[in-house]
Amino acid sequence: MTHFRAPLTFPGAMTQVAGLIGYPAAAKIAGRAERTVYSWAHPTSKTVPPVDQALAFDAAWREAGGVGAPFLDAFAFQLGLVIERQDACARALVADVGNVSRETGEAIAAALSLTNTNASPLDAHRAFAEVTQAAGAIDALQQRVASFLPSGAGPDAGSTGVTR
């Protein structure tokens, strides 16, 4: 059965290299059994070649006439995804902080309006709604901040803010 290997992944890079130089040659470069190289090329593999072997595979790829560097390209792409996720999470944190600032400011203003001698029941309802919205915004910020906690310290702990 043929397995789909996503481009710019380490299994895809291994498949690409082994497809050009052959699995026996790749195994020789790695100093590993052929089945290990096949495992690295499998899309569900949890292991990848060490950096020095990935470098050797890219060099062998180029020596055999390949263009680019499959492992370097996959690494650069994967790094870009991680950085983009981290940036997206930091932007989401900033947005949540801004939302809390706005909502709490509106809640405080509405609550203070109740100190006027002519405050109406409608003013009280508005203040209650504003405080409720502020509480919701703070809850959302709490969840966002919790995603930055180290492992074992909250929901999604250990993710350092990276969204999945």
PyMOL commands that set and color helices and strands:
alter all, ss='L'
color gray80, all
select helices_A, chain A and resi 10-21+23-30+34-41+51-63+70-113+121-146
alter helices_A, ss='H'
color red, helices_A
deselect
rebuild
show_as cartoon
